[in-house]
Amino acid sequence: MKDQNGPLIDLSPIEGNDQKRRPASDIFNPDDYESIRLRRIFAYAIDVLCIAVISVAAAFAATLIGVITLGVLTPLLVLILAAIPLIYHTLLVGGPGNATIGMRFMNIRMERMDGGAPDYLVALIHAAIFYFTLAATSSLILLVSLFNPRGRLLQDYLVNTVIRRIPLHS
C-alpha cells in the first residue's frame, strides 16, 4: 500500500535485514546519522507510550490474578510489571526488525558496529544498561551523545552497537 500524500510507515520487519550490512566502523556517512539524537528522543517517547499501554493491561491482569490467589502471587507480579520495559526492548530490538515500534516510526534501527544485527542478549544488555544508567544519573548520562558524531550513548559503546537511519527506498 502506497500513500501518495506522504511517507508510508511500515511496521513489518525491515527489508534487507538478511543481507550483509555495511559495518558502521568502516566509513562515517553523515546521512546515516542525520538528526539521530532527535529521532532517538521521539522514538523513545513513542516507546514509552507503547510500554504504558502494555503496563496498564498487565497491571489489570496482575490485579485480577492477585485477587484470585489472595495476594500470594503479588510479589512475583510486581517483578513482572517492572520487567515490561526490558522485555519490550529485548524482544523488538533482538528480533528480526532490530528496532522497537518507536524506532520504526522514526526510521532508525540498532546495528552492531561490525554491521551485523544485534541478538537478544545484546538487546537485553543494552536495555538494562540504559534503564540502570538513566535512573542512576537522573538522565544526565544522555549527554554522552553530544560528544560524538554518531550520537552514541554509553550503552551503545559498552555493547558495541550504533543506532542508524534506515535508508528510504522509493
LOFILO-47618 format. One record per residue: residue number from 1; chain; x, y, z of N, C-alpha, C in turn; residue in one letter. Coordinates in pm, 1 decimal. Example, Ala and Ser with C-alpha at 12.3 -4.5 7.8 and 13.67 -1.06 7.14 Angstrom:
// residues 2
+-----+---+----------+----------+----------+----------+----------+----------+----------+----------+----------+---+
:   k : c :       nu :       nv :       nw :      cau :      cav :      caw :       cu :       cv :       cw : r :
+-----+---+----------+----------+----------+----------+----------+----------+----------+----------+----------+---+
:   1 : A :   1319.0 :   -569.0 :    780.0 :   1230.0 :   -450.0 :    780.0 :   1320.0 :   -330.0 :    780.0 : A :
:   2 : A :   1285.0 :   -225.0 :    708.0 :   1367.0 :   -106.0 :    714.0 :   1290.0 :      3.0 :    787.0 : S :
+-----+---+----------+----------+----------+----------+----------+----------+----------+----------+----------+---+
This chain:
// residues 170
+-----+---+----------+----------+----------+----------+----------+----------+----------+----------+----------+---+
:   k : c :       nu :       nv :       nw :      cau :      cav :      caw :       cu :       cv :       cw : r :
+-----+---+----------+----------+----------+----------+----------+----------+----------+----------+----------+---+
:   1 : A :     85.1 :   -117.4 :      0.0 :      0.0 :      0.0 :      0.0 :     89.0 :    122.8 :      0.0 : M :
:   2 : A :     71.8 :    207.4 :    -97.1 :    149.2 :    330.4 :   -106.7 :     57.5 :    448.5 :    -82.7 : K :
:   3 : A :    109.2 :    546.2 :    -10.9 :     35.6 :    668.5 :     15.5 :    100.4 :    778.5 :    -67.5 : D :
:   4 : A :     24.3 :    839.1 :   -156.2 :     79.0 :    940.0 :   -245.2 :     98.9 :   1074.9 :   -175.9 : Q :
:   5 : A :     37.8 :   1093.4 :    -58.1 :     44.8 :   1222.2 :     10.5 :    160.3 :   1233.6 :    108.7 : N :
:   6 : A :    225.4 :   1127.6 :    139.2 :    333.1 :   1135.2 :    236.1 :    399.6 :   1000.6 :    254.3 : G :
:   7 : A :    493.7 :    992.6 :    347.8 :    566.6 :    867.2 :    367.9 :    477.7 :    759.5 :    428.3 : P :
:   8 : A :    509.7 :    639.5 :    396.1 :    438.6 :    523.5 :    448.0 :    514.3 :    470.2 :    568.2 : L :
:   9 : A :    444.8 :    446.3 :    676.1 :    506.7 :    389.8 :    795.5 :    478.2 :    240.9 :    794.0 : I :
:  10 : A :    582.8 :    162.7 :    782.3 :    571.2 :     18.3 :    770.5 :    625.0 :    -45.9 :    896.7 : D :
:  11 : A :    541.4 :   -123.5 :    965.6 :    583.5 :   -188.1 :   1089.1 :    628.8 :   -331.8 :   1067.3 : L :
:  12 : A :    638.2 :   -376.1 :    943.5 :    686.9 :   -510.2 :    915.8 :    838.4 :   -512.8 :    931.8 : S :
:  13 : A :    898.5 :   -632.6 :    939.1 :   1044.2 :   -637.4 :    950.5 :   1111.1 :   -558.6 :    838.9 : P :
:  14 : A :   1222.1 :   -499.1 :    870.7 :   1291.8 :   -411.2 :    778.9 :   1349.9 :   -492.6 :    664.4 : I :
:  15 : A :   1325.3 :   -446.0 :    541.5 :   1376.1 :   -516.7 :    424.2 :   1528.0 :   -510.5 :    420.9 : E :
:  16 : A :   1585.7 :   -614.3 :    369.7 :   1730.9 :   -616.8 :    358.4 :   1798.2 :   -660.0 :    487.7 : G :
:  17 : A :   1720.6 :   -707.9 :    584.3 :   1778.1 :   -749.0 :    712.2 :   1866.6 :   -872.0 :    696.6 : N :
:  18 : A :   1837.3 :   -955.8 :    595.7 :   1914.4 :  -1078.1 :    579.7 :   2044.7 :  -1053.5 :    505.1 : D :
:  19 : A :   2054.7 :   -941.1 :    437.5 :   2175.6 :   -911.2 :    363.3 :   2284.8 :   -864.2 :    457.7 : Q :
:  20 : A :   2408.1 :   -878.0 :    412.5 :   2521.7 :   -831.1 :    491.4 :   2519.8 :   -678.8 :    492.9 : K :
:  21 : A :   2514.7 :   -621.5 :    612.2 :   2512.2 :   -476.4 :    626.2 :   2652.9 :   -421.3 :    620.9 : R :
:  22 : A :   2663.1 :   -297.6 :    579.5 :   2791.7 :   -229.5 :    576.1 :   2831.5 :   -196.3 :    719.3 : R :
:  23 : A :   2949.1 :   -235.6 :    762.6 :   2991.0 :   -206.8 :    901.1 :   2994.0 :    -56.6 :    928.6 : P :
:  24 : A :   2941.0 :    -17.3 :   1044.5 :   2937.4 :    123.7 :   1083.4 :   3077.1 :    175.8 :   1113.3 : A :
:  25 : A :   3169.1 :     85.9 :   1145.7 :   3303.9 :    129.5 :   1181.3 :   3391.0 :    159.0 :   1059.2 : S :
:  26 : A :   3348.9 :    113.2 :    940.0 :   3430.5 :    132.9 :    819.6 :   3432.4 :    278.1 :    773.3 : D :
:  27 : A :   3317.1 :    328.4 :    737.8 :   3307.5 :    462.1 :    680.6 :   3201.8 :    539.5 :    757.0 : I :
:  28 : A :   3232.3 :    664.5 :    788.0 :   3134.3 :    750.1 :    853.1 :   3056.5 :    824.3 :    746.0 : F :
:  29 : A :   2929.8 :    790.4 :    731.2 :   2841.7 :    857.9 :    636.9 :   2746.6 :    946.3 :    717.1 : N :
:  30 : A :   2759.2 :   1078.5 :    709.1 :   2673.9 :   1167.5 :    788.4 :   2524.3 :   1147.4 :    763.6 : P :
:  31 : A :   2487.4 :   1100.8 :    644.5 :   2345.5 :   1078.4 :    616.4 :   2286.1 :    969.0 :    704.3 : D :
:  32 : A :   2368.3 :    872.0 :    745.9 :   2320.1 :    764.9 :    832.8 :   2283.8 :    815.8 :    971.7 : D :
:  33 : A :   2334.7 :    931.5 :   1007.6 :   2316.5 :    983.2 :   1143.7 :   2249.7 :   1120.4 :   1144.7 : Y :
:  34 : A :   2184.6 :   1157.7 :   1034.3 :   2117.4 :   1286.9 :   1025.1 :   2007.4 :   1295.8 :   1131.2 : E :
:  35 : A :   2015.5 :   1396.4 :   1215.0 :   1921.3 :   1423.4 :   1325.4 :   1893.5 :   1298.8 :   1410.1 : S :
:  36 : A :   1997.2 :   1218.5 :   1433.0 :   1979.4 :   1092.0 :   1504.9 :   1938.1 :   1113.3 :   1650.0 : I :
:  37 : A :   1989.9 :   1218.1 :   1713.6 :   1953.0 :   1243.6 :   1853.6 :   1803.6 :   1273.1 :   1865.6 : R :
:  38 : A :   1752.4 :   1357.9 :   1778.3 :   1610.6 :   1392.6 :   1779.7 :   1525.3 :   1270.6 :   1746.2 : L :
:  39 : A :   1570.1 :   1191.8 :   1652.2 :   1497.8 :   1070.1 :   1616.2 :   1491.9 :    973.0 :   1734.5 : R :
:  40 : A :   1602.4 :    961.3 :   1807.7 :   1604.3 :    871.5 :   1923.3 :   1511.8 :    922.1 :   2033.4 : R :
:  41 : A :   1505.7 :   1052.6 :   2051.1 :   1417.6 :   1109.6 :   2153.8 :   1271.2 :   1080.3 :   2120.1 : I :
:  42 : A :   1232.6 :   1106.5 :   1996.2 :   1094.1 :   1081.7 :   1957.2 :   1061.8 :    932.3 :   1957.5 : F :
:  43 : A :   1156.5 :    850.6 :   1917.3 :   1135.2 :    706.1 :   1920.9 :   1113.7 :    659.2 :   2064.0 : A :
:  44 : A :   1192.0 :    712.0 :   2156.9 :   1175.5 :    673.8 :   2296.9 :   1040.2 :    720.1 :   2349.9 : Y :
:  45 : A :    995.3 :    838.5 :   2310.2 :    864.3 :    887.3 :   2354.3 :    752.3 :    794.6 :   2305.5 : A :
:  46 : A :    761.8 :    751.1 :   2181.6 :    662.6 :    657.1 :   2128.1 :    670.3 :    525.0 :   2203.8 : I :
:  47 : A :    792.2 :    478.8 :   2232.9 :    808.4 :    353.7 :   2307.7 :    752.3 :    364.4 :   2448.9 : D :
:  48 : A :    767.3 :    480.4 :   2511.7 :    711.3 :    499.7 :   2645.6 :    559.3 :    485.3 :   2640.9 : V :
:  49 : A :    496.4 :    539.2 :   2537.3 :    351.5 :    523.5 :   2522.9 :    313.0 :    376.8 :   2503.7 : L :
:  50 : A :    387.5 :    306.1 :   2420.3 :    360.0 :    163.4 :   2398.8 :    377.8 :     83.6 :   2528.1 : C :
:  51 : A :    484.4 :    112.5 :   2600.2 :    510.1 :     42.9 :   2727.0 :    401.0 :     75.4 :   2827.7 : I :
:  52 : A :    352.8 :    199.1 :   2828.2 :    245.3 :    237.2 :   2920.3 :    117.5 :    158.8 :   2891.7 : A :
:  53 : A :     83.1 :    144.4 :   2764.9 :    -36.8 :     68.3 :   2729.1 :    -21.9 :    -77.9 :   2772.1 : V :
:  54 : A :     92.9 :   -135.9 :   2743.7 :    118.1 :   -274.5 :   2784.8 :    113.8 :   -287.0 :   2936.6 : I :
:  55 : A :    171.0 :   -190.2 :   3007.0 :    176.0 :   -194.3 :   3153.1 :     36.8 :   -182.3 :   3215.0 : S :
:  56 : A :    -48.7 :    -99.1 :   3157.8 :   -185.6 :    -86.1 :   3210.9 :   -259.3 :   -218.4 :   3195.4 : V :
:  57 : A :   -247.4 :   -280.9 :   3078.9 :   -312.8 :   -410.3 :   3057.7 :   -255.5 :   -516.0 :   3151.9 : A :
:  58 : A :   -123.7 :   -516.0 :   3168.2 :    -59.7 :   -613.6 :   3256.8 :    -96.0 :   -587.1 :   3402.9 : A :
:  59 : A :   -108.1 :   -460.6 :   3441.6 :   -146.0 :   -427.7 :   3579.9 :   -288.3 :   -474.3 :   3608.7 : A :
:  60 : A :   -375.6 :   -458.5 :   3511.5 :   -513.3 :   -506.1 :   3528.8 :   -514.7 :   -658.1 :   3546.6 : F :
:  61 : A :   -440.7 :   -729.5 :   3460.9 :   -432.7 :   -875.5 :   3471.6 :   -367.2 :   -916.5 :   3603.1 : A :
:  62 : A :   -262.3 :   -844.0 :   3644.9 :   -194.1 :   -876.8 :   3770.0 :   -285.6 :   -854.8 :   3890.0 : A :
:  63 : A :   -367.1 :   -751.0 :   3885.0 :   -461.7 :   -725.6 :   3994.0 :   -561.9 :   -839.3 :   4004.4 : T :
:  64 : A :   -614.0 :   -883.1 :   3889.3 :   -707.9 :   -995.1 :   3891.9 :   -643.2 :  -1121.9 :   3946.1 : L :
:  65 : A :   -522.4 :  -1149.8 :   3900.4 :   -452.0 :  -1269.3 :   3947.6 :   -421.0 :  -1256.8 :   4096.7 : I :
:  66 : A :   -384.4 :  -1137.6 :   4140.4 :   -358.1 :  -1115.7 :   4282.8 :   -481.1 :  -1138.6 :   4368.3 : G :
:  67 : A :   -595.8 :  -1095.4 :   4321.8 :   -720.9 :  -1116.0 :   4395.6 :   -757.0 :  -1264.0 :   4397.1 : V :
:  68 : A :   -742.7 :  -1329.1 :   4283.0 :   -778.0 :  -1471.4 :   4273.3 :   -688.3 :  -1555.8 :   4364.3 : I :
:  69 : A :   -559.3 :  -1522.2 :   4373.5 :   -466.4 :  -1601.3 :   4455.5 :   -455.3 :  -1547.6 :   4597.9 : T :
:  70 : A :   -543.1 :  -1454.4 :   4633.4 :   -544.4 :  -1393.5 :   4767.3 :   -409.8 :  -1329.8 :   4802.0 : L :
:  71 : A :   -344.1 :  -1272.5 :   4703.2 :   -220.6 :  -1198.4 :   4725.5 :    -94.2 :  -1281.4 :   4726.1 : G :
:  72 : A :   -103.2 :  -1411.0 :   4706.3 :     14.5 :  -1497.3 :   4711.1 :    111.4 :  -1465.2 :   4597.1 : V :
:  73 : A :     60.2 :  -1438.7 :   4478.5 :    145.8 :  -1413.5 :   4362.4 :    179.3 :  -1265.6 :   4342.2 : L :
:  74 : A :    131.5 :  -1179.2 :   4428.7 :    152.5 :  -1035.7 :   4410.7 :    300.2 :   -996.7 :   4400.2 : T :
:  75 : A :    389.7 :  -1047.4 :   4484.4 :    531.2 :  -1008.6 :   4468.7 :    589.3 :  -1048.9 :   4333.3 : P :
:  76 : A :    553.2 :  -1165.0 :   4284.4 :    601.3 :  -1209.4 :   4154.3 :    545.5 :  -1120.9 :   4043.1 : L :
:  77 : A :    419.9 :  -1083.3 :   4054.1 :    357.6 :   -999.6 :   3952.8 :    418.1 :   -859.3 :   3949.8 : L :
:  78 : A :    458.9 :   -809.0 :   4063.9 :    524.0 :   -678.0 :   4069.1 :    656.8 :   -682.8 :   3994.0 : V :
:  79 : A :    731.7 :   -791.0 :   4011.2 :    857.8 :   -806.5 :   3937.1 :    834.1 :   -815.1 :   3786.5 : L :
:  80 : A :    729.8 :   -885.0 :   3746.9 :    697.8 :   -896.3 :   3605.0 :    660.4 :   -759.6 :   3548.4 : I :
:  81 : A :    581.9 :   -683.1 :   3622.0 :    544.5 :   -548.9 :   3576.5 :    667.6 :   -458.9 :   3562.4 : L :
:  82 : A :    762.7 :   -473.7 :   3653.7 :    884.8 :   -392.4 :   3646.9 :    972.0 :   -433.0 :   3528.0 : A :
:  83 : A :    957.6 :   -556.2 :   3482.0 :   1040.7 :   -605.8 :   3371.9 :    982.2 :   -576.1 :   3233.6 : A :
:  84 : A :    863.8 :   -520.2 :   3227.7 :    799.8 :   -496.0 :   3097.9 :    885.7 :   -411.3 :   3004.5 : I :
:  85 : A :    946.0 :   -299.6 :   3048.6 :   1030.0 :   -223.1 :   2955.1 :   1148.8 :   -303.4 :   2900.8 : P :
:  86 : A :   1211.1 :   -384.9 :   2986.9 :   1322.5 :   -468.6 :   2940.7 :   1276.8 :   -572.5 :   2839.4 : L :
:  87 : A :   1164.6 :   -634.2 :   2866.4 :   1111.4 :   -736.4 :   2776.4 :   1073.7 :   -673.5 :   2642.0 : I :
:  88 : A :   1007.4 :   -558.7 :   2646.3 :    967.0 :   -487.5 :   2524.7 :   1088.9 :   -457.3 :   2437.7 : Y :
:  89 : A :   1188.7 :   -396.9 :   2497.4 :   1308.3 :   -357.2 :   2423.4 :   1383.5 :   -480.1 :   2370.2 : H :
:  90 : A :   1398.8 :   -581.0 :   2453.8 :   1474.8 :   -700.2 :   2415.6 :   1409.5 :   -775.9 :   2300.2 : T :
:  91 : A :   1279.7 :   -798.9 :   2310.1 :   1211.9 :   -876.2 :   2205.8 :   1207.4 :   -803.1 :   2072.2 : L :
:  92 : A :   1189.3 :   -672.6 :   2075.2 :   1178.8 :   -599.2 :   1949.0 :   1314.8 :   -569.1 :   1887.1 : L :
:  93 : A :   1411.4 :   -528.2 :   1966.8 :   1543.3 :   -495.8 :   1910.9 :   1619.6 :   -623.1 :   1875.8 : V :
:  94 : A :   1604.7 :   -727.2 :   1955.3 :   1673.3 :   -852.8 :   1926.4 :   1605.7 :   -935.1 :   1818.7 : G :
:  95 : A :   1483.4 :   -898.3 :   1782.7 :   1407.3 :   -971.3 :   1682.1 :   1447.7 :   -934.8 :   1540.4 : G :
:  96 : A :   1367.4 :   -976.3 :   1443.4 :   1404.2 :   -956.2 :   1302.2 :   1409.2 :   -810.4 :   1257.7 : P :
:  97 : A :   1336.2 :   -720.8 :   1322.0 :   1336.2 :   -581.6 :   1278.6 :   1449.6 :   -498.8 :   1334.0 : G :
:  98 : A :   1511.1 :   -542.7 :   1442.9 :   1619.1 :   -471.0 :   1510.6 :   1579.2 :   -329.8 :   1549.2 : N :
:  99 : A :   1450.8 :   -310.7 :   1578.6 :   1402.5 :   -178.9 :   1616.2 :   1271.9 :   -193.2 :   1694.5 : A :
: 100 : A :   1254.3 :   -105.7 :   1792.3 :   1127.8 :   -100.4 :   1864.0 :   1024.4 :    -32.8 :   1774.9 : T :
: 101 : A :    901.0 :    -27.7 :   1819.2 :    796.2 :     37.3 :   1740.4 :    829.4 :    184.5 :   1718.7 : I :
: 102 : A :    876.1 :    250.9 :   1823.2 :    914.1 :    391.4 :   1810.0 :   1030.2 :    410.7 :   1713.9 : G :
: 103 : A :   1126.1 :    321.4 :   1717.7 :   1240.1 :    330.0 :   1627.1 :   1194.3 :    310.7 :   1482.0 : M :
: 104 : A :   1098.4 :    223.3 :   1459.5 :   1047.9 :    201.0 :   1323.6 :    974.0 :    324.5 :   1273.0 : R :
: 105 : A :    897.0 :    388.4 :   1360.5 :    828.5 :    511.1 :   1320.6 :    928.2 :    620.3 :   1282.8 : F :
: 106 : A :   1042.2 :    622.1 :   1348.2 :   1142.5 :    725.7 :   1322.7 :   1249.3 :    680.4 :   1223.0 : M :
: 107 : A :   1229.8 :    563.1 :   1161.0 :   1320.7 :    509.4 :   1058.3 :   1464.6 :    493.7 :   1107.7 : N :
: 108 : A :   1479.9 :    435.9 :   1224.0 :   1612.4 :    404.6 :   1275.8 :   1613.1 :    260.4 :   1324.1 : I :
: 109 : A :   1731.5 :    202.4 :   1332.4 :   1744.8 :     66.2 :   1385.1 :   1880.5 :     51.4 :   1452.0 : R :
: 110 : A :   1891.3 :    -51.4 :   1534.4 :   2017.0 :    -80.2 :   1601.9 :   2097.3 :   -178.7 :   1518.0 : M :
: 111 : A :   2227.7 :   -153.6 :   1511.0 :   2319.6 :   -244.8 :   1443.7 :   2444.2 :   -259.1 :   1528.7 : E :
: 112 : A :   2510.3 :   -373.3 :   1516.0 :   2642.0 :   -387.7 :   1577.7 :   2740.7 :   -309.6 :   1493.2 : R :
: 113 : A :   2849.9 :   -268.0 :   1550.0 :   2948.3 :   -189.0 :   1477.3 :   3011.4 :   -266.4 :   1361.7 : M :
: 114 : A :   3008.9 :   -400.2 :   1368.7 :   3064.6 :   -479.8 :   1258.8 :   2964.6 :   -499.5 :   1145.2 : D :
: 115 : A :   2845.6 :   -439.4 :   1156.3 :   2745.6 :   -446.3 :   1051.9 :   2640.2 :   -553.1 :   1073.4 : G :
: 116 : A :   2658.5 :   -638.4 :   1171.7 :   2561.6 :   -744.0 :   1198.0 :   2442.1 :   -695.2 :   1277.1 : G :
: 117 : A :   2344.6 :   -781.1 :   1288.3 :   2224.5 :   -749.9 :   1364.9 :   2244.3 :   -790.7 :   1510.4 : A :
: 118 : A :   2193.4 :   -710.9 :   1603.7 :   2205.4 :   -749.5 :   1744.9 :   2114.5 :   -868.3 :   1776.3 : P :
: 119 : A :   2160.3 :   -955.1 :   1864.3 :   2077.8 :  -1067.2 :   1906.1 :   2004.3 :  -1030.1 :   2035.0 : D :
: 120 : A :   1931.5 :  -1126.2 :   2090.8 :   1851.7 :  -1098.1 :   2210.4 :   1938.6 :  -1062.9 :   2331.0 : Y :
: 121 : A :   2054.5 :  -1126.2 :   2344.4 :   2142.0 :  -1096.7 :   2458.1 :   2196.1 :   -954.2 :   2450.0 : L :
: 122 : A :   2239.4 :   -912.7 :   2333.3 :   2288.4 :   -775.4 :   2314.6 :   2176.0 :   -676.1 :   2344.3 : V :
: 123 : A :   2055.4 :   -705.7 :   2295.0 :   1941.4 :   -616.8 :   2317.5 :   1907.1 :   -608.3 :   2466.1 : A :
: 124 : A :   1912.9 :   -720.7 :   2537.2 :   1884.4 :   -720.6 :   2681.0 :   1988.4 :   -640.1 :   2757.6 : L :
: 125 : A :   2115.1 :   -661.9 :   2729.4 :   2221.5 :   -587.7 :   2798.6 :   2211.1 :   -439.3 :   2766.8 : I :
: 126 : A :   2183.9 :   -405.6 :   2642.3 :   2169.3 :   -266.3 :   2600.6 :   2056.4 :   -199.1 :   2679.1 : H :
: 127 : A :   1941.3 :   -264.5 :   2686.5 :   1826.3 :   -207.4 :   2757.8 :   1852.7 :   -197.1 :   2907.6 : A :
: 128 : A :   1914.0 :   -300.8 :   2965.7 :   1941.2 :   -298.8 :   3109.3 :   2037.2 :   -186.0 :   3146.4 : A :
: 129 : A :   2142.1 :   -168.0 :   3067.0 :   2236.6 :    -58.7 :   3093.6 :   2166.4 :     75.6 :   3076.9 : I :
: 130 : A :   2082.8 :     88.2 :   2974.1 :   2011.5 :    213.6 :   2951.0 :   1924.5 :    249.8 :   3071.5 : F :
: 131 : A :   1839.1 :    158.1 :   3113.9 :   1747.1 :    189.7 :   3223.7 :   1820.8 :    209.5 :   3355.9 : Y :
: 132 : A :   1927.7 :    132.4 :   3380.0 :   2004.9 :    149.7 :   3503.6 :   2074.7 :    285.8 :   3506.1 : F :
: 133 : A :   2143.3 :    321.5 :   3397.5 :   2216.1 :    448.7 :   3396.7 :   2120.6 :    567.8 :   3393.6 : T :
: 134 : A :   2007.4 :    551.3 :   3329.9 :   1907.9 :    658.2 :   3327.2 :   1858.8 :    687.8 :   3469.1 : L :
: 135 : A :   1830.6 :    583.1 :   3544.5 :   1783.4 :    601.0 :   3681.9 :   1895.3 :    648.3 :   3774.6 : A :
: 136 : A :   2014.8 :    595.2 :   3755.9 :   2125.6 :    628.0 :   3846.7 :   2177.7 :    769.7 :   3828.6 : A :
: 137 : A :   2165.1 :    825.4 :   3708.3 :   2221.9 :    958.4 :   3683.2 :   2116.5 :   1065.6 :   3658.7 : T :
: 138 : A :   1991.0 :   1033.4 :   3682.4 :   1881.0 :   1127.6 :   3657.0 :   1885.4 :   1180.4 :   3514.1 : S :
: 139 : A :   1909.3 :   1094.2 :   3420.5 :   1912.4 :   1121.9 :   3276.3 :   2033.8 :   1201.7 :   3229.1 : S :
: 140 : A :   2125.8 :   1236.7 :   3316.8 :   2243.6 :   1311.8 :   3274.2 :   2334.6 :   1229.8 :   3183.0 : L :
: 141 : A :   2324.4 :   1097.6 :   3189.4 :   2407.5 :   1011.4 :   3106.5 :   2378.1 :   1032.0 :   2957.8 : I :
: 142 : A :   2260.5 :   1085.0 :   2925.5 :   2223.5 :   1107.7 :   2786.5 :   2308.7 :   1215.4 :   2720.7 : L :
: 143 : A :   2378.6 :   1294.8 :   2799.3 :   2465.9 :   1398.6 :   2744.8 :   2585.4 :   1339.5 :   2669.0 : L :
: 144 : A :   2613.9 :   1212.4 :   2689.9 :   2723.8 :   1146.0 :   2620.1 :   2706.2 :   1157.4 :   2468.6 : V :
: 145 : A :   2582.4 :   1155.0 :   2421.7 :   2558.4 :   1159.1 :   2276.9 :   2600.5 :   1291.2 :   2213.3 : S :
: 146 : A :   2614.6 :   1395.3 :   2292.2 :   2653.6 :   1525.6 :   2237.5 :   2800.9 :   1532.1 :   2199.2 : L :
: 147 : A :   2879.5 :   1435.0 :   2244.8 :   3023.9 :   1440.7 :   2226.9 :   3077.3 :   1344.0 :   2121.4 : F :
: 148 : A :   2989.0 :   1292.4 :   2035.6 :   3034.3 :   1207.3 :   1926.5 :   2942.7 :   1226.8 :   1806.0 : N :
: 149 : A :   2996.5 :   1217.3 :   1685.9 :   2917.6 :   1248.5 :   1566.2 :   2808.1 :   1146.2 :   1535.0 : P :
: 150 : A :   2816.7 :   1027.3 :   1589.7 :   2715.7 :    924.9 :   1563.3 :   2601.8 :    928.4 :   1664.3 : R :
: 151 : A :   2610.0 :   1014.2 :   1764.6 :   2504.1 :   1023.6 :   1864.5 :   2494.3 :    900.0 :   1952.4 : G :
: 152 : A :   2606.2 :    830.1 :   1970.7 :   2605.8 :    707.9 :   2051.0 :   2597.3 :    742.1 :   2199.5 : R :
: 153 : A :   2531.0 :    656.0 :   2272.9 :   2519.0 :    669.0 :   2418.2 :   2610.8 :    568.2 :   2485.9 : L :
: 154 : A :   2620.7 :    576.8 :   2617.2 :   2709.9 :    488.7 :   2692.2 :   2681.3 :    341.6 :   2663.0 : L :
: 155 : A :   2553.4 :    303.3 :   2662.7 :   2520.4 :    162.9 :   2639.1 :   2558.1 :    120.0 :   2498.0 : Q :
: 156 : A :   2556.4 :    212.1 :   2403.0 :   2599.1 :    178.9 :   2267.1 :   2747.8 :    144.8 :   2264.7 : D :
: 157 : A :   2826.8 :    221.4 :   2337.5 :   2970.8 :    194.5 :   2344.5 :   2998.2 :     62.2 :   2415.8 : Y :
: 158 : A :   2926.5 :     36.1 :   2524.3 :   2954.3 :    -83.4 :   2604.7 :   2919.0 :   -213.7 :   2532.6 : L :
: 159 : A :   2815.7 :   -212.1 :   2449.3 :   2778.7 :   -334.6 :   2377.5 :   2817.3 :   -328.4 :   2229.4 : V :
: 160 : A :   2893.4 :   -223.7 :   2191.6 :   2947.6 :   -208.1 :   2057.0 :   2838.4 :   -205.1 :   1949.8 : N :
: 161 : A :   2739.7 :   -117.2 :   1972.2 :   2631.2 :   -100.6 :   1876.0 :   2620.2 :     45.6 :   1834.6 : T :
: 162 : A :   2536.9 :     68.5 :   1735.6 :   2509.8 :    203.8 :   1688.3 :   2364.3 :    208.1 :   1642.5 : V :
: 163 : A :   2302.9 :    324.1 :   1657.1 :   2168.2 :    344.8 :   1604.8 :   2183.4 :    426.4 :   1476.9 : I :
: 164 : A :   2134.1 :    372.3 :   1363.9 :   2147.6 :    437.9 :   1234.3 :   2013.2 :    456.6 :   1168.2 : R :
: 165 : A :   2006.3 :    554.9 :   1079.4 :   1887.5 :    575.5 :    998.7 :   1873.9 :    463.0 :    899.2 : R :
: 166 : A :   1750.9 :    428.8 :    868.6 :   1722.9 :    329.2 :    766.7 :   1704.8 :    404.3 :    635.4 : I :
: 167 : A :   1779.8 :    370.7 :    532.5 :   1763.0 :    441.0 :    405.4 :   1623.7 :    414.3 :    348.0 : P :
: 168 : A :   1556.9 :    519.3 :    305.7 :   1424.6 :    505.3 :    246.5 :   1439.5 :    477.6 :     98.2 : L :
: 169 : A :   1371.2 :    374.2 :     52.1 :   1376.1 :    338.2 :    -89.3 :   1245.1 :    378.9 :   -154.0 : H :
: 170 : A :   1252.0 :    429.4 :   -274.9 :   1128.4 :    471.5 :   -343.5 :   1073.5 :    362.5 :   -431.2 : S :
+-----+---+----------+----------+----------+----------+----------+----------+----------+----------+----------+---+
